[in-house]
């Protein structure tokens, strides 16, 4: 209800810090800061070009915003809301995920890539190619993999973070374009699962040990 009252244009993603919600207000080209306890908008970060992905980094009190319009990944101070760093991801910067243990940020971008960013040095350190633009992705909680939803290729790509490469993929000929991200990488699960609501077969598809199809076949190795 708070967002309905305060935001009248399309939004991208959101991140939460205690009782404050950071919303990528795509239609406004801003990030809106919402006080959930008071039910008010308390600040706004303007001048962004189609902000999409957003993440709050609690260990350093920073806000990361990926902008599709100019391909930038912008980092802001979480107290002053001033911009401190800009990293050029070339084009269509979208989803953002943070590996706190490694101090690395991952941004989906371009026609098919994950940009790896070293936050300490404030620069991109790798670009991991994909067979299409990543719609969404999740970092494995207790492991080194990334599970990436690539709708154009109708697959979940599995990336090895250390090798910085796709090492497997999950695909089924009955899938239409996958719209639901490979999710479930929470504290209670080390094996993310992908839900595919439009699949033509009955049993759900589960990504385990690299990936395994619903029919039990081995994953296609890249």
C-alpha positions, 0 to 999 in steps of 0.5 A: 500500500505504501508503494502504491501511494508513493509510486505511480510509475513502473518500478524495477527491483528493491532492497531492504535495510532494517526499516528502510526499503530502497526501490529502483523506480524505473519510470521515475529514473530514481531510487526511492527510500521508503521508511516502512515504519512511518509509511513515508518516502524519506529520500530520493536519488535522482538522475539515474537512467532506467534503474533496474537492479538494486542491492544494499550491502550491509557490511559497508552501508552502501547501495548498488544500483544497476541502470539499463539505460546507460549500462552503469553500475552506481554505488552510493553511500548508504548514509548520505546517499551520495554517489561514490563509484561508477562502473561501466557494464557497457549496456542493459545493466539489470539484476545485481547479486553480492558475494559478501565473503569474496567482496564481489558483485555480479551484474547481469548485462548486455546481450548475454553476460555477467559482469564481476566487480571487485568492490574494493578496487571499484572496477570490473574484473571479469565478464562471464559470457552467456547465450543470452541476456540473464533475466535473473540469477542466484548465488549458491549459498554454500558453494561456488556456483551461480544459477542464471535464468537465460530465457532466450536460450530456454535454459538455466546456465550454471556458472563456476565462480572460480573458473568464471565460466559456464560449466553446465546448463539445464534445458528441456525441449518442453520449456517455453521462455522461462520467466521465473528466476532460479530461486531458493538460494536462501539460508535453509537451502544450498541447492537452488531450485528453478520453478518453470510455470509454463513447462509442458511436463508434470514434475518440477525441474530441479537444479542439483549437482550442476543440473539434472533434468526432470527426466533424470538425464545428465546436464549438457556440458558447455 
